[in-house]
Amino acid sequence: MTEAMEYDVVVVGAGPVGENVADRARAAGLSAAIVESELVGGECSYWACMPSKALLRPVIARADARRIPGLRAAVQGPLDVPAALAHRDEFTSHWKDDGQVSWVEGTGTALYRGHGRLAGPKQVSVSGKDGGEVLLTARHAVAVCTGSRAVVPDLPGAAEARPWTSREATSSQRVPGRLVIVGAGVVGSEMATAYQALGSQVTLLVRGDRPLPGMEPFAGELVADALTEAGAVVRTNSSAVAVKRPGGEGPVTVVLASGERVEGDELLFATGRAPRSDDLGLETVGLTPGAWLDVDESLRVPGHDWLYAVGDVNHRALLTHQGKYQARIAGAAIAARAQGVPLLETDRWGMHAATADRLAVSQAVFTDPEVGSVGLTLAQAEREGLRVRAVDQDMGAVAGAALYAEGYTGRARMVVDLDREVLVGVTFAGPGAGEMIHSASIAVAGEVPVERLWHAVPAYPTISEVWLRLLEAYRG
């Protein structure tokens, strides 16, 4: 017998995005239910943001310490790998979600464990692990917050080789002697940084001419140089065409388009992501299973006035913090429509329009050196037809950087829209750069005029003084 329940809002997926949609709905006085098939807290908490950054923190801290006179001699030894892995395990709560469940329940949201599928307009069928079935009906909205999954490319031998994806890389209880990484985006570059420092001999296979291809060129070049200096092998213009690992055990060999072969003890594919929408019941409402879900500025699926797609699954910005931003927008829009309040989605920076995930996407990459970026790169701005100027500065030339680390190496770039005299993009690459990017996010999202930024005086002596140097260079 199928149990039936009704709520104002039903959320499918209890990662950070789904949790925030439900929380915003509850804060507005709406009843909410959330459905989760794995661990409450989602990919970020257990297989992405938290474990990867926990692995990287001792790596980056040691790298910084080695650049400081009076300290470098004390940190020349290897990392304590068991302690580093245990530190990672603590941040994943040992892959138990009790704390996250308590948080959800504390908001007054009903939690349903099982696989949720759309069963028609405003309906979600939940198949529990105990075999039970629950049919949830939403009075106002269903929010799909199922995220994305790592993709293993369809190469000969890849499936049999049992390769790692980001999940295995962030949760492994051992450090392989040799690790081959295919793909040099954020995941590939971060895991190359982590595992080389933890003791693996890393080979990073880069399809193009540098890591981090979606960012300013100098960012990837600095990361490649640092990885090489750390002992990793960075092979650019290298495409994998086949994998050999008979029986899925023992060494694994990657065959390159050139005919060369690269051998390792484990293989990590960091080659992109796909939406978790293939078994979501999309066909019951006229949508295509397995597809990214298009949305309007309020995160609502066009043609379905009750259906929202929030986070990775809409392919707007595959980042946890951007998904949580979307969740706040979607939650406010759902509540406004439920309460008959006029929406402000026509205001691109209003409370019901997700604009930052297009015009001011911020990102921190925890490599050594770190990379922080927001908005458009120079190439992206030019492709969009903007009349822009890029201003570059050596971050190591400011006093704060010299104090931060001996031999500080880093670069900064701001991209200025010359017609409006506002910033449309900023990138910092250097030690500590990740903590600097929020100031740039404020400048880009706030569309702060360059002449006003001149009055935002950076404290001396901090690395942030690079802002003054950028503005001086722009003004001539």
C-alpha positions in Angstrom: 0.0 0.0 0.0 1.3 3.4 -1.0 1.3 6.1 1.7 0.3 9.6 0.5 1.4 12.9 2.0 1.1 16.5 1.0 3.4 19.5 1.6 3.7 23.0 0.2 7.2 22.2 -1.2 8.8 18.9 -2.1 12.6 18.9 -2.6 14.4 16.0 -4.3 18.0 15.8 -3.2 19.3 16.7 0.3 22.7 18.1 -0.6 23.6 21.7 0.4 21.3 23.0 -2.4 18.3 21.0 -1.5 18.8 21.8 2.2 18.8 25.5 1.5 15.7 25.4 -0.7 13.8 23.5 2.1 15.2 25.9 4.7 14.1 29.0 2.8 10.7 27.5 2.3 10.3 26.8 6.0 11.6 30.2 6.9 8.7 31.6 4.7 6.2 29.6 6.7 5.7 26.9 4.1 5.7 23.2 4.9 8.5 21.2 3.2 9.6 17.6 2.6 13.0 16.6 1.3 14.0 13.2 -0.3 17.5 11.7 -0.3 18.7 8.4 -1.7 22.2 8.5 -0.3 23.7 10.7 2.6 22.0 13.8 3.7 24.5 16.5 3.0 25.2 15.4 -0.5 28.3 15.2 -2.8 29.9 18.3 -1.3 30.0 17.0 2.3 31.3 13.5 1.6 33.0 13.3 -1.8 33.8 16.8 -3.0 34.3 20.2 -1.3 34.9 19.1 2.3 37.1 16.0 1.9 39.2 17.5 -1.0 39.9 20.7 0.9 40.7 18.7 4.1 43.2 16.7 2.1 44.7 19.9 0.6 44.9 22.0 3.8 48.1 20.3 5.2 49.6 20.3 1.7 49.1 24.1 1.2 50.1 24.9 4.8 53.4 23.0 4.4 54.1 24.7 1.1 53.5 28.1 2.6 55.7 27.2 5.7 58.5 26.2 3.4 58.6 29.7 2.0 59.1 31.4 5.4 62.7 31.9 6.7 63.0 30.5 10.2 60.3 27.9 9.6 61.2 26.1 6.5 63.8 23.9 8.1 61.2 22.5 10.5 58.8 21.3 7.7 61.1 19.6 5.3 60.0 16.1 6.2 57.1 14.2 4.6 53.5 14.7 5.5 52.0 12.4 8.1 49.7 10.6 5.7 47.7 8.6 8.3 47.0 11.9 10.2 46.1 13.7 7.0 43.6 11.0 6.0 42.2 10.9 9.5 41.7 14.7 9.3 39.9 14.2 6.0 37.7 11.5 7.6 36.7 13.8 10.5 35.5 16.4 8.0 33.3 13.8 6.3 31.9 12.7 9.7 33.3 9.3 8.7 30.6 9.2 5.9 27.8 9.3 8.4 25.1 11.9 8.1 23.6 12.0 11.7 24.6 15.7 12.1 23.1 16.7 8.8 19.9 14.8 9.5 19.6 16.6 12.9 20.0 20.0 11.1 17.3 19.2 8.5 14.9 17.9 11.2 15.7 21.0 13.2 14.3 23.2 10.5 11.0 21.4 10.6 11.5 19.8 7.2 10.2 16.2 6.8 13.0 13.8 5.6 12.2 10.8 3.4 15.0 8.4 2.7 14.7 6.6 -0.7 14.8 7.2 -4.4 12.6 10.0 -5.5 11.1 10.2 -9.0 8.6 12.6 -10.5 5.2 10.8 -10.9 3.4 13.6 -12.8 2.8 17.3 -12.1 3.5 18.2 -8.5 4.0 14.6 -7.5 7.1 12.7 -6.3 7.1 9.0 -5.7 9.6 7.8 -3.1 10.8 4.2 -3.1 12.3 3.4 0.3 15.1 1.0 0.9 12.7 -1.1 3.0 10.5 -1.6 -0.1 7.8 0.9 1.0 6.4 3.5 -1.3 5.3 7.1 -0.4 3.6 9.5 -2.8 4.4 13.1 -2.0 2.2 15.9 -3.5 3.4 19.5 -3.5 0.8 22.2 -3.2 3.1 24.8 -4.7 6.5 23.5 -6.0 8.8 20.6 -6.6 12.5 21.5 -6.6 14.9 19.1 -8.3 18.3 19.4 -6.5 19.9 16.1 -7.5 23.2 17.6 -8.6 25.7 16.0 -11.0 27.9 12.9 -11.2 31.4 12.3 -12.5 31.7 11.0 -16.0 34.0 8.2 -17.1 34.7 8.6 -20.8 33.7 5.8 -23.2 37.2 4.7 -24.0 38.2 1.1 -24.8 39.0 -0.7 -21.6 38.0 2.1 -19.3 35.1 0.4 -17.6 37.1 -2.8 -17.0 39.9 -0.8 -15.5 37.8 0.3 -12.5 39.2 3.8 -12.6 38.8 6.4 -9.8 36.5 9.3 -10.2 36.4 12.3 -7.8 34.5 10.1 -5.3 37.3 7.6 -5.0 40.0 10.2 -5.0 38.5 12.1 -2.1 37.6 9.1 0.0 40.5 6.7 -0.6 42.1 5.2 2.5 45.4 4.7 0.8 47.9 6.7 -1.3 48.9 4.9 -4.5 52.5 4.8 -5.5 51.7 6.1 -9.0 48.6 8.0 -9.9 47.7 8.9 -13.4 45.1 11.7 -13.7 43.3 12.3 -17.0 41.9 15.8 -17.1 43.3 19.0 -15.7 40.3 21.1 -14.7 39.8 22.0 -11.0 39.4 18.4 -9.8 42.3 17.0 -11.7 44.6 19.9 -10.7 43.6 19.8 -7.0 44.0 16.0 -6.8 47.3 16.2 -8.5 48.4 18.8 -5.9 47.2 16.6 -3.0 48.4 13.2 -4.0 51.9 14.4 -5.2 52.4 15.9 -1.7 50.9 12.8 0.0 53.5 10.6 -1.7 52.2 9.5 -5.1 54.2 9.9 -8.2 51.6 11.9 -10.2 51.3 12.1 -14.0 48.7 14.7 -15.0 47.5 14.3 -18.6 46.4 17.7 -20.0 44.4 17.6 -23.1 45.3 21.2 -24.0 48.3 23.3 -23.4 47.8 24.0 -19.7 45.7 23.0 -16.6 42.6 25.0 -15.6 41.6 25.8 -19.3 38.5 27.7 -18.2 40.6 30.3 -16.3 43.0 33.0 -17.3 46.0 31.4 -19.0 48.6 32.5 -16.4 46.7 30.6 -13.7 47.1 27.2 -15.3 50.7 28.0 -16.2 51.6 28.8 -12.6 49.9 25.7 -11.4 51.7 23.5 -14.0 55.1 25.1 -13.0 54.4 24.4 -9.3 53.3 20.8 -9.9 56.4 20.1 -12.0 58.6 21.7 -9.3 56.9 19.4 -6.7 57.9 16.3 -8.8 54.7 15.7 -10.8 54.8 15.0 -14.5 52.6 17.4 -16.4 52.0 16.3 -20.0 50.3 18.8 -22.1 48.5 18.1 -25.4 48.0 14.5 -24.3 44.7 12.8 -25.0 43.9 9.3 -23.7 42.4 6.9 -26.3 42.4 3.6 -24.4 43.0 2.0 -21.0 44.4 -1.4 -20.3 44.0 -3.2 -16.9 42.9 -6.8 -17.5 40.6 -8.0 -14.7 40.6 -4.5 -13.1 43.6 -5.4 -10.9 47.3 -4.5 -10.9 48.9 -1.7 -12.8 46.9 0.3 -15.2 48.1 1.6 -18.6 46.7 4.7 -20.4 47.3 4.7 -24.1 47.7 8.2 -25.6 46.8 9.4 -29.1 50.5 9.6 -29.9 50.8 5.9 -29.2 52.8 6.4 -26.0 51.8 4.6 -22.9 51.6 5.9 -19.3 51.5 3.4 -16.4 50.2 3.9 -12.9 48.9 2.0 -9.9 45.6 3.9 -10.0 43.9 6.0 -12.7 41.7 9.0 -11.9 39.3 10.4 -14.6 38.6 14.0 -14.0 36.9 14.7 -17.3 33.6 16.3 -16.6 30.2 15.8 -15.1 26.7 14.8 -16.1 23.3 15.6 -14.5 21.7 13.2 -12.1 18.5 13.3 -14.0 18.4 9.9 -15.8 16.1 8.2 -13.3 14.1 11.1 -12.1 10.8 10.5 -13.8 11.2 13.5 -16.1 9.4 11.7 -18.9 6.2 11.8 -16.8 6.1 15.6 -17.2 7.3 15.8 -20.8 11.0 16.3 -20.2 14.0 14.3 -21.3 15.6 11.9 -18.9 19.3 12.4 -18.5 19.3 16.0 -19.7 20.4 19.2 -18.0 17.3 21.1 -17.0 16.8 24.6 -18.5 15.5 27.2 -16.1 14.5 30.9 -16.1 16.1 33.5 -13.8 14.0 32.3 -10.8 15.2 28.7 -11.4 11.8 27.6 -12.7 11.6 25.1 -15.6 9.9 26.9 -18.5 6.4 25.5 -19.3 6.1 24.0 -15.8 5.0 26.6 -13.3 5.5 24.3 -10.3 8.9 22.8 -11.2 12.3 24.2 -10.2 15.8 22.9 -11.0 18.4 24.2 -8.7 22.2 23.6 -8.5 24.3 21.5 -10.8 21.4 19.9 -12.5 20.6 23.1 -14.4 24.2 23.4 -15.6 24.4 27.2 -14.9 27.4 27.0 -12.5 28.6 23.7 -11.2 29.8 25.0 -7.8 28.4 24.3 -4.3 28.4 28.0 -3.3 26.7 29.0 -6.5 24.1 26.3 -6.1 23.4 27.5 -2.5 23.0 31.0 -4.0 20.5 29.7 -6.5 18.7 27.9 -3.6 18.2 31.2 -1.8 16.8 32.7 -5.0 14.5 29.8 -5.7 13.3 29.6 -2.1 12.4 33.3 -2.2 10.6 32.9 -5.6 8.7 29.8 -4.5 7.5 31.6 -1.3 6.6 34.8 -3.2 4.5 32.9 -5.7 2.9 30.8 -3.0 1.9 34.0 -1.1 0.9 35.9 -4.2 3.6 38.5 -3.8 4.9 40.2 -7.0 8.2 38.8 -8.1 11.3 41.0 -8.8 12.9 38.7 -11.4 12.9 41.6 -13.9 15.5 43.3 -11.7 18.6 41.3 -12.6 20.1 41.9 -9.2 16.8 41.5 -7.3 15.9 38.8 -4.7 14.1 36.6 -7.2 16.7 36.5 -10.1 19.8 34.4 -10.2 22.3 36.7 -11.9 25.6 36.1 -10.1 25.7 32.5 -11.5 26.1 34.1 -15.0 27.8 37.4 -14.5 29.7 37.0 -11.2 30.6 33.4 -10.7 33.3 33.2 -8.0 35.6 30.2 -7.6 38.6 29.3 -5.5 41.0 26.5 -6.6 43.0 25.1 -3.8 46.1 24.2 -5.7 49.6 25.5 -4.9 49.5 28.3 -5.8 45.9 29.0 -5.1 43.7 30.5 -7.8 40.7 32.8 -7.2 38.5 34.1 -9.9 35.2 35.9 -10.4 33.3 36.9 -13.5 34.7 36.8 -17.0 38.1 36.1 -18.3 39.5 38.4 -20.9 38.8 35.9 -23.7 35.2 35.3 -22.4 34.5 39.1 -22.3 35.9 39.5 -25.8 33.7 36.6 -27.1 30.7 38.4 -25.6 31.5 41.4 -27.6 32.4 43.7 -24.7 35.0 46.5 -25.2 37.4 45.6 -22.5 40.9 46.1 -21.2 42.9 43.7 -19.1 45.2 45.1 -16.4 47.9 42.7 -15.1 50.1 43.0 -12.0 52.8 40.9 -10.3 51.4 40.0 -7.0 54.8 39.4 -5.6 55.8 43.0 -6.0 53.6 44.2 -3.1 55.0 44.3 0.4 52.4 42.0 1.9 53.2 39.3 -0.5 56.9 39.5 0.3 56.1 39.2 4.0 53.7 36.3 3.3 56.3 34.2 1.6 59.9 34.5 0.4 60.0 34.4 -3.3 56.2 34.9 -3.6 55.1 34.2 -7.1 51.7 35.2 -8.3 49.8 37.3 -10.8 46.6 39.4 -10.8 44.4 40.5 -13.6 41.3 42.7 -13.7 39.1 43.0 -16.8 37.5 46.4 -17.2 34.4 47.1 -19.3 35.6 50.3 -20.9 32.1 51.5 -21.8 30.7 51.3 -18.3 34.0 51.7 -16.4 33.2 48.7 -14.2 35.0 45.4 -13.6 33.6 42.3 -15.3 36.3 39.8 -14.2 39.1 39.4 -11.7 41.7 36.6 -11.3 44.3 36.2 -8.6 46.9 33.4 -8.7 49.3 33.0 -5.9 49.6 31.8 -2.3 46.6 32.9 -0.2 44.7 34.0 -3.3 41.6 32.1 -2.5 40.8 34.3 0.5 41.2 37.4 -1.6 38.5 36.7 -4.2 35.5 37.9 -2.2 36.6 41.5 -2.5 36.6 41.0 -6.3 33.2 39.4 -6.1 31.8 42.5 -4.4 33.3 44.7 -7.1 32.0 42.7 -10.0 28.5 41.9 -8.6 28.1 45.4 -7.2 29.2 46.9 -10.6 31.3 49.3 -8.5 32.7 52.1 -10.8 36.5 52.1 -11.1 36.6 55.7 -9.8 34.9 54.6 -6.6 37.2 51.6 -6.2 40.0 54.1 -6.0 38.6 55.1 -2.6 38.6 51.5 -1.3 42.0 51.7 0.4 43.8 48.4 1.0 45.4 47.9 4.3 49.2 48.0 4.4 51.1 45.7 4.3 48.7 43.0 2.9 48.6 41.1 -0.3 45.4 43.0 -1.1 47.5 46.1 -1.9 47.7 44.6 -5.3 44.3 46.2 -5.8 46.0 49.6 -5.6 48.6 48.6 -8.1 46.0 47.4 -10.5 44.0 50.6 -10.3 47.2 52.7 -10.7 48.1 50.8 -13.8 44.6 51.3 -15.2 44.6 55.0 -14.5 48.2 55.4 -15.8 
